[in-house]
């Protein structure tokens, strides 16, 4: 009975960490897309240019966010 309780507490902690990791990744993608859209607008791009910049920045920020998530997960 005690072993089951410890396992369930461990799983609950892992679930909380996973949710926070997902939030970091989603936030990084949204921020990246916003900054990409804004950057394309600053250099005078049309709507297609803005979409391309937004996607490229979102992917780049997603990779950085994923690395940050892995580092944070390994530290905890």
N, C-alpha and C positions, 0 to 999 in steps of 0.2 A: 504494500500500500504506500509506503514512504517513497519507494523508487518511482512509482507512477506519478506522485505529486511533484517530485523533482523534475521529471521529464516534461510534465505539462507546464511547469513554470518556465523551463528552458524554452519550450516551443512558443510560449506566449511572448517571451522576450525577443526571440528571433522574428516573430511576426511583427512586433513593433519596429524593430530595426529595418525590416524589409519595407514597411510602409514609409518610413522616413527616407529610405534610399530611393523609393519611387518618386517621392515628392521632390527630392533634389534633382533627379533626372528630368522630370516634367518641367520644373522651374527653369532648368538650364536650357531646355529646348525652346520654351516660350520666350525667355530673355534673348536668346540667340536669334530667333526669328524676328523679334521686334528690332533688335539692333541692326540686323541685316537689311530689313525693309527701310529703316531710317537712313542707313549708310547709302543705299542705292538712290534714295531721294536726294541726298546731299550732293551726289555727283551728277545729278540730272538724268537719272534713268527713268524709262517708262515703266508701265505696270509689269511687263514681263521681266525686265531687269530687276525690279524690286522683288518679285516672286523668286527669281533665281538666287539673289543675294540672301533672301530670307531663308531659303532651304539650305543653302551652303553654310550660313552662320548657325542655323539650328543644328545641323549635323556636327559641325565643329564643337559647338557648346555641349552637345549630347555626349560626345567622346570625352570631353573634359569632365563633365558631370559624372559619367560612368567611372572614370578613373578616381575621381574624388569619392564616389560611393564605395568603391572597392577599398580604398585606403582607409576610410572611416570604418568600414565593416571589419577590416583586419585589426584595427586598433582596439575595437571594443571586444 
